[in-house]
């Protein structure tokens, strides 16, 4: 596939990195020549220096032959105009744009071929806010991912001493909770991935990723760790786009306080929010945190654009008694350091969340969802099976007979409204949605080929 990526920032460079190794022709456009030179050498991709929305620059990047345009610069307006130019002058088939401003997003009628011709809108702030909401919904989870419209969920949790299943084989899970069907998709032990079988023993401190129907998530979590108390009080540090969206989503159900250091922004927040309490001050002000009863907070979320400020305020909140702290951290090295030291309970990577939102639309084949796991080392995907026993490598076959790439497991199938765990004797049918876990994301091409059907099917 011939893909042009506009913007070589964190998102653009990460998309280029993910797709360059998958037999795609990638061209990256940015106005920073030094950055492009480095990325071009590192990923062996074409680069073009210039303003991303200018027709001549797009022409130089090869827009006439492009299958897809991915506009992820830091400017909403540049991304929107680039898609308009690609549509009007070059008839580019698929156009994806990152749009951050709620002022644009709240008018859905804007985005169609008769107005602003954008096929897929990506809003990082919205994706991050939804990600944090799911973590708050399941206290103790490291990651919560939706599949098939939320009917099935993949949840990552750390197993603790005292969990009923810790020290037991995975096969014992069905004995412990006989009315609940779930499947352990992968285990990460001391940073290394393990493809589990029924005899694998779960150890304390394992990161366990399991799949279950939405209604069964809490029951399975309770087998791996003592369930945390329900969340009631939340403090958000930072009232930017993410903080505001999160406060709006949470204030109807929880007691929410939001700290913002800019007086004008705090004033705006106080007008726009209904129940949340807006505090003017520094997120790392110890006196302010103590005065606002940080020791009674169930969750403290650091959501500013400054990694160092987020880390310091989270560490301070943890020391002062906050039960659980989450922090947005952009730098990859910081994420590893904070989680390995146990300083922060959950480190949130905006880049990986945004990449997950993009990949399902960029990847070829019948892949309808892609989620990056463990900071991009692994992936969970949702793919649709098509065909019949004669022309498909998966349809009509039992799970145990499907030749999966090494390090890949099938966790569950969604058939209509039914969630079916992928036990060895389950037979895949046409139009089933399969949830697969890839310990090595480089195996994606091999998985993709599994879902291709012969020409006789058509």
Phi, psi and omega per residue, in radians:
X1 nan 2.411 3.139
X2 -1.669 1.946 -3.018
X3 -2.143 2.280 3.027
X4 -1.863 2.217 3.141
X5 -1.944 2.166 3.120
X6 -1.763 2.101 -3.118
X7 1.831 2.074 -3.102
X8 -1.883 0.501 3.064
X9 -1.312 -2.788 -3.080
X10 -1.042 -0.775 -3.105
X11 -1.240 -0.872 -3.107
X12 -1.037 -0.780 -3.137
X13 -1.169 -0.605 3.120
X14 -1.217 -0.690 3.079
X15 -1.099 -0.762 3.119
X16 -1.049 -0.757 3.133
X17 -1.081 -0.760 -3.102
X18 -1.169 -0.630 -3.018
X19 -1.635 -0.374 -3.069
X20 -1.117 -0.502 -3.097
X21 -1.547 0.128 -3.051
X22 -2.046 0.647 3.056
X23 1.061 0.541 3.039
X24 -1.772 2.640 3.006
X25 -1.649 1.955 -3.028
X26 -1.924 2.309 2.977
X27 -2.155 2.211 -3.080
X28 -1.916 2.244 -3.095
X29 -2.010 2.308 3.092
X30 -2.827 2.813 3.130
X31 -1.522 -0.130 -3.121
X32 -1.656 1.758 -3.057
X33 -1.139 -0.675 -3.120
X34 -1.123 -0.787 3.128
X35 -1.091 -0.761 -3.135
X36 -1.106 -0.704 3.137
X37 -1.045 -0.759 3.133
X38 -1.139 -0.793 -3.112
X39 -1.212 -0.633 3.121
X40 -1.085 -0.739 3.114
X41 -1.217 -0.680 -3.052
X42 -1.199 -0.725 -3.027
X43 -1.901 0.017 -3.137
X44 0.967 0.976 3.132
X45 -2.191 2.837 3.077
X46 -1.368 2.560 3.102
X47 -2.342 2.605 3.091
X48 -2.358 2.253 3.129
X49 -1.608 2.246 3.092
X50 2.754 3.104 3.140
X51 -1.318 2.237 -2.913
X52 -1.121 -0.471 -3.066
X53 -1.718 -0.019 -3.134
X54 -1.289 2.277 -3.096
X55 -0.970 -0.719 -3.122
X56 -1.143 -0.624 3.113
X57 -1.203 -0.749 3.097
X58 -1.088 -0.680 3.115
X59 -1.106 -0.741 3.118
X60 -1.102 -0.559 3.137
X61 -1.353 -0.145 3.100
X62 1.638 0.547 -3.066
X63 -1.099 -0.454 -3.129
X64 -1.063 -0.565 -3.085
X65 -1.836 0.102 -3.045
X66 -1.346 2.433 3.025
X67 -1.476 -0.439 -3.025
X68 -2.693 2.486 3.016
X69 -2.031 2.230 3.109
X70 -2.045 1.815 -3.067
X71 -1.728 1.814 -3.060
X72 -2.271 0.654 3.037
X73 -1.233 3.057 -3.136
X74 -1.378 -0.072 -3.099
X75 -1.917 2.078 3.065
X76 -0.986 -0.772 -3.068
X77 -1.123 -0.710 3.097
X78 -1.098 -0.754 3.138
X79 -1.103 -0.747 -3.127
X80 -1.154 -0.812 -3.125
X81 -1.129 -0.688 3.126
X82 -1.043 -0.728 3.108
X83 -1.155 -0.676 3.105
X84 -1.107 -0.774 3.127
X85 -1.103 -0.787 -3.136
X86 -1.074 -0.644 -3.140
X87 -1.293 -0.858 -3.014
X88 -1.274 -0.708 -3.055
X89 -1.679 -0.531 -2.969
X90 -2.165 -0.073 3.070
X91 0.945 0.750 3.122
X92 -1.094 2.240 -3.030
X93 -1.048 -0.821 -3.057
X94 -2.219 2.255 -3.107
X95 -2.235 2.119 -3.136
X96 -2.019 2.344 -3.123
X97 -2.350 2.442 2.991
X98 -1.524 2.087 3.119
X99 -2.213 2.101 -3.043
X100 -1.676 -0.656 -2.971
X101 -1.216 2.231 3.085
X102 -1.140 -0.414 3.133
X103 -1.117 -0.509 3.029
X104 -1.490 -0.792 -2.971
X105 -1.147 -0.464 -3.079
X106 -1.300 -0.158 3.097
X107 -1.912 1.500 -3.072
X108 -1.082 -0.527 -3.097
X109 -1.132 -0.252 3.128
X110 -1.171 -0.540 -2.909
X111 -1.829 1.535 3.022
X112 -2.802 2.975 -3.009
X113 -1.151 -0.302 3.106
X114 -1.596 -0.117 3.104
X115 -2.174 -1.745 3.048
X116 -1.760 1.905 -2.972
X117 -1.367 1.341 3.097
X118 -2.048 2.164 -3.086
X119 -1.392 -0.647 -3.110
X120 -2.370 2.193 3.067
X121 -1.743 2.307 3.057
X122 -2.045 2.125 3.091
X123 -2.026 1.719 -3.100
X124 -0.953 -0.742 -3.107
X125 -1.066 -0.707 3.134
X126 -1.177 -0.736 3.133
X127 -1.090 -0.735 -3.130
X128 -1.178 -0.747 3.127
X129 -1.064 -0.730 3.121
X130 -1.157 -0.655 3.113
X131 -1.069 -0.805 -3.138
X132 -1.180 -0.659 3.089
X133 -0.989 -0.768 -3.136
X134 -1.142 -0.641 3.100
X135 -1.148 -0.637 3.108
X136 -1.234 -0.598 3.124
X137 -1.128 -0.577 3.130
X138 -2.098 1.441 -3.140
X139 -0.976 2.303 -3.124
X140 1.765 -0.245 3.131
X141 -1.379 2.528 3.062
X142 -1.587 -0.531 -3.132
X143 -2.732 2.435 3.112
X144 -2.334 2.083 -3.053
X145 -2.139 2.369 3.137
X146 -1.614 2.468 3.006
X147 -2.341 2.651 3.113
X148 0.904 0.885 3.100
X149 1.147 0.421 3.102
X150 1.607 -0.011 3.140
X151 -1.183 -0.584 3.072
X152 -2.141 2.586 3.124
X153 -2.328 2.491 3.007
X154 -1.810 2.147 -3.054
X155 -2.153 2.329 3.051
X156 -1.849 2.251 3.100
X157 -2.387 2.695 3.049
X158 -1.640 2.189 3.139
X159 -1.321 2.360 -3.103
X160 -2.063 2.711 3.015
X161 -0.943 2.354 -3.140
X162 1.710 -0.249 3.057
X163 -1.150 2.392 -3.054
X164 -0.961 -0.552 -3.068
X165 -1.631 -0.211 -3.129
X166 -1.142 2.252 -3.071
X167 1.546 0.039 3.130
X168 -2.057 2.842 3.081
X169 -1.278 2.660 3.123
X170 -1.018 -0.606 -3.116
X171 -1.042 -0.398 -3.133
X172 -1.253 -0.230 -3.107
X173 -1.007 -0.702 -3.113
X174 -1.210 -0.488 3.103
X175 -1.283 -0.646 -3.089
X176 -1.224 -0.709 -3.127
X177 -2.261 1.329 -3.003
X178 -1.078 -0.440 -3.109
X179 -1.539 0.051 -3.057
X180 -2.107 2.275 3.101
X181 -1.849 2.198 3.112
X182 -2.601 3.018 -3.137
X183 -2.564 2.293 3.059
X184 -1.395 2.066 -3.061
X185 -1.526 -0.616 -3.122
X186 -2.858 2.734 3.074
X187 -2.261 2.348 3.009
X188 -1.947 2.099 -3.093
X189 -2.133 2.046 -3.080
X190 0.901 0.729 3.048
X191 1.484 -0.121 -3.116
X192 -1.879 2.425 -3.113
X193 -1.414 2.494 3.108
X194 -2.219 2.257 2.999
X195 -1.455 1.982 -2.985
X196 -1.414 2.619 2.897
X197 -2.166 3.116 -3.054
X198 -1.091 -0.390 -3.079
X199 -1.638 -0.046 3.132
X200 -1.166 2.255 3.134
X201 -1.588 2.266 3.114
X202 -1.434 2.256 -3.133
X203 -1.884 2.737 3.061
X204 -1.055 2.486 -3.124
X205 1.352 0.016 2.987
X206 -1.140 2.461 2.926
X207 -1.614 2.011 -3.045
X208 -1.922 2.173 3.070
X209 -1.837 2.108 -3.141
X210 -2.244 2.730 3.126
X211 -2.017 2.400 3.088
X212 -2.747 2.864 3.000
X213 -1.107 2.641 -3.065
X214 -0.917 -0.713 -3.070
X215 -1.207 -0.301 -3.052
X216 -1.788 0.004 -3.022
X217 -1.036 -0.830 -3.075
X218 -1.112 -0.652 3.141
X219 -1.097 -0.720 -3.137
X220 -1.244 -0.717 3.115
X221 -1.017 -0.650 -3.105
X222 -1.144 -0.325 3.095
X223 -1.392 -0.351 -3.055
X224 -1.800 -0.361 -3.117
X225 -2.826 2.769 3.029
X226 -1.194 2.213 -3.090
X227 -1.136 2.350 3.084
X228 -1.192 2.713 3.075
X229 -1.106 2.637 3.096
X230 -0.999 2.538 -3.127
X231 -1.463 2.341 3.101
X232 -2.157 -0.711 -3.024
X233 -2.034 2.247 -3.079
X234 -2.280 2.363 3.036
X235 -2.060 2.237 3.126
X236 -1.884 2.213 3.133
X237 -1.798 1.817 -3.118
X238 2.046 2.103 -3.088
X239 -1.897 0.585 3.073
X240 -1.281 -2.792 -3.097
X241 -1.038 -0.743 -3.125
X242 -1.201 -0.830 -3.140
X243 -1.025 -0.746 -3.137
X244 -1.128 -0.828 -3.128
X245 -1.073 -0.732 -3.124
X246 -1.155 -0.741 3.114
X247 -1.071 -0.746 3.120
X248 -1.091 -0.655 -3.113
X249 -1.299 -0.505 -3.003
X250 -1.743 -0.408 -2.940
X251 -1.138 -0.373 3.124
X252 -1.342 -0.337 -3.044
X253 -2.011 -0.443 -3.075
X254 -2.205 2.857 2.984
X255 -1.460 1.951 -3.008
X256 -2.014 2.311 2.956
X257 -2.089 2.425 -3.132
X258 -2.248 2.248 -3.114
X259 -1.783 2.241 3.111
X260 -2.370 2.305 -3.053
X261 -1.527 -0.339 3.138
X262 -1.558 2.137 -3.025
X263 -1.097 -0.727 -3.121
X264 -1.152 -0.743 3.120
X265 -1.137 -0.696 3.118
X266 -1.078 -0.676 3.101
X267 -1.090 -0.768 3.129
X268 -1.092 -0.749 -3.138
X269 -1.086 -0.740 -3.117
X270 -1.110 -0.508 3.096
X271 -1.371 -0.630 -3.030
X272 -1.490 -0.435 -3.108
X273 -1.648 2.547 -3.054
X274 -1.639 -0.825 -3.041
X275 -2.024 -0.460 -3.098
X276 -1.120 2.521 3.100
X277 -1.591 2.186 -3.135
X278 -1.741 2.209 -3.120
X279 -2.012 2.304 3.074
X280 -1.605 2.074 -3.123
X281 2.928 -3.111 -3.120
X282 -1.587 2.317 -3.111
X283 -1.148 -0.300 3.122
X284 -1.860 0.359 3.113
X285 -1.489 1.860 -3.073
X286 -1.036 -0.738 -3.133
X287 -1.090 -0.712 3.131
X288 -1.128 -0.773 -3.130
X289 -1.101 -0.734 3.121
X290 -1.148 -0.718 -3.135
X291 -1.109 -0.564 -3.124
X292 -1.667 0.341 3.010
X293 1.038 0.931 3.141
X294 -1.049 -0.507 -3.113
X295 -1.209 -0.227 3.112
X296 -1.759 0.036 -3.113
X297 -1.404 2.305 3.080
X298 -1.353 -0.601 3.139
X299 -2.441 2.364 2.986
X300 -2.087 2.134 -3.123
X301 -2.020 2.096 3.082
X302 -1.662 2.044 -2.921
X303 -2.209 0.322 -3.128
X304 -1.365 3.081 3.119
X305 -1.507 0.005 -3.051
X306 -1.861 1.922 -3.118
X307 -0.989 -0.811 -3.075
X308 -1.109 -0.734 3.118
X309 -1.119 -0.699 3.126
X310 -1.113 -0.776 -3.108
X311 -1.136 -0.820 -3.109
X312 -1.129 -0.761 -3.132
X313 -1.172 -0.607 3.106
X314 -1.185 -0.747 3.102
X315 -1.083 -0.719 3.136
X316 -1.149 -0.777 3.135
X317 -1.068 -0.687 3.132
X318 -1.138 -0.755 -3.125
X319 -1.157 -0.541 -3.106
X320 -1.509 -0.006 2.983
X321 2.026 0.034 3.076
X322 -1.073 2.380 -3.027
X323 -1.199 -0.733 -3.127
X324 -2.452 2.366 3.116
X325 -2.124 2.391 3.052
X326 -2.141 2.607 -3.123
X327 -2.556 2.364 2.957
X328 -1.304 2.205 3.116
X329 -2.362 2.107 -3.099
X330 -1.496 -0.639 -3.065
X331 -1.345 2.214 -3.080
X332 -1.000 -0.787 -3.085
X333 -1.111 -0.628 3.129
X334 -1.156 -0.688 -3.141
X335 -1.034 -0.869 3.138
X336 -1.043 -0.769 -3.091
X337 -1.126 -0.820 -3.076
X338 -1.166 -0.731 -3.113
X339 -1.281 -0.667 -3.135
X340 -1.189 -0.568 3.125
X341 -1.411 -0.235 -3.117
X342 1.276 0.277 -3.118
X343 -1.213 -0.660 -3.126
X344 -2.114 2.387 -3.079
X345 -1.203 -0.795 3.137
X346 -2.388 2.085 3.039
X347 -1.675 2.218 -3.051
X348 -1.854 2.134 -3.125
X349 -1.764 1.819 3.116
X350 -0.990 -0.636 -3.110
X351 -1.085 -0.823 -3.101
X352 -1.184 -0.623 3.121
X353 -1.150 -0.736 3.130
X354 -1.176 -0.713 3.116
X355 -1.049 -0.739 3.115
X356 -1.037 -0.709 3.130
X357 -1.149 -0.521 -3.111
X358 -1.463 -0.677 -2.933
X359 -1.064 -0.633 -3.116
X360 -1.089 -0.528 -3.119
X361 -1.511 -0.407 -3.093
X362 -1.546 -0.629 -3.106
X363 -1.171 2.629 3.135
X364 -1.510 3.032 3.056
X365 1.397 -2.998 -3.061
X366 -1.566 0.932 3.076
X367 -1.758 2.040 -3.045
X368 -1.814 -0.213 3.079
X369 -2.669 2.447 3.077
X370 -2.383 2.276 3.108
X371 -2.242 2.260 3.054
X372 -1.425 2.412 -3.132
X373 -2.169 2.684 3.087
X374 0.867 0.924 3.075
X375 0.981 0.670 3.011
X376 1.625 -0.077 -3.106
X377 -1.252 -0.574 -3.094
X378 -2.239 2.922 3.136
X379 -2.443 2.597 2.955
X380 -2.053 2.286 -3.091
X381 -2.270 2.687 3.037
X382 -2.025 2.090 -3.095
X383 -2.215 2.601 -3.122
X384 -1.768 2.273 3.106
X385 -1.523 2.276 3.096
X386 -2.191 2.715 3.023
X387 1.864 -2.767 3.100
X388 -2.466 -3.056 -3.053
X389 -1.056 -0.435 -3.056
X390 -1.433 -0.528 -3.020
X391 -2.215 0.183 3.111
X392 -2.173 2.515 3.112
X393 -1.448 -0.121 -3.113
X394 -2.172 -0.649 -3.081
X395 -1.196 2.355 -3.134
X396 1.450 0.031 -3.112
X397 -1.942 2.569 3.029
X398 -1.289 2.668 -3.115
X399 -0.927 -0.716 -3.083
X400 -1.197 -0.294 -3.113
X401 -1.696 -0.082 3.127
X402 -1.421 2.234 -3.081
X403 -1.498 1.603 -3.103
X404 -1.516 2.569 3.028
X405 -1.058 2.688 3.140
X406 -1.007 2.357 3.120
X407 1.465 0.174 -3.134
X408 -2.002 2.383 3.093
X409 -2.292 2.631 3.004
X410 -1.738 2.137 -3.058
X411 -1.613 -0.708 -3.063
X412 -2.804 2.864 3.030
X413 -2.142 2.511 3.006
X414 -2.004 2.081 -3.104
X415 -2.107 1.770 -3.013
X416 1.174 -2.149 3.103
X417 -1.703 0.055 -3.061
X418 -1.675 2.325 3.047
X419 -1.759 2.087 -3.078
X420 -2.034 2.130 3.089
X421 -1.206 2.490 -3.015
X422 -1.461 1.186 3.034
X423 -1.280 2.827 -2.919
X424 -1.021 -0.502 -3.048
X425 -1.730 0.085 3.120
X426 -1.255 2.303 -3.120
X427 -1.745 2.288 -3.120
X428 -1.377 2.371 3.115
X429 -1.983 2.805 3.086
X430 -0.996 2.371 3.139
X431 1.332 0.097 3.000
X432 -1.152 2.479 2.987
X433 -1.684 2.123 -3.127
X434 -1.839 2.358 3.056
X435 -1.785 2.058 -3.094
X436 -2.033 2.587 3.129
X437 -2.046 2.141 -3.132
X438 -1.948 1.928 3.073
X439 -1.149 -0.531 3.100
X440 -2.039 1.901 -3.066
X441 -1.116 -0.318 3.124
X442 -1.233 -0.144 3.092
X443 -1.492 0.094 -3.069
X444 -1.026 -0.757 -3.112
X445 -1.033 -0.707 3.134
X446 -1.146 -0.678 3.103
X447 -1.165 -0.723 3.139
X448 -1.017 -0.707 -3.135
X449 -1.132 -0.500 3.109
X450 -1.065 -0.536 -3.031
X451 -1.694 0.075 3.038
X452 -1.412 2.451 -3.128
X453 -1.911 2.734 3.113
X454 -1.186 2.765 -3.088
X455 -1.122 -0.412 -3.124
X456 -1.130 -0.385 3.140
X457 -1.143 -0.554 -3.094
X458 -1.520 nan nan
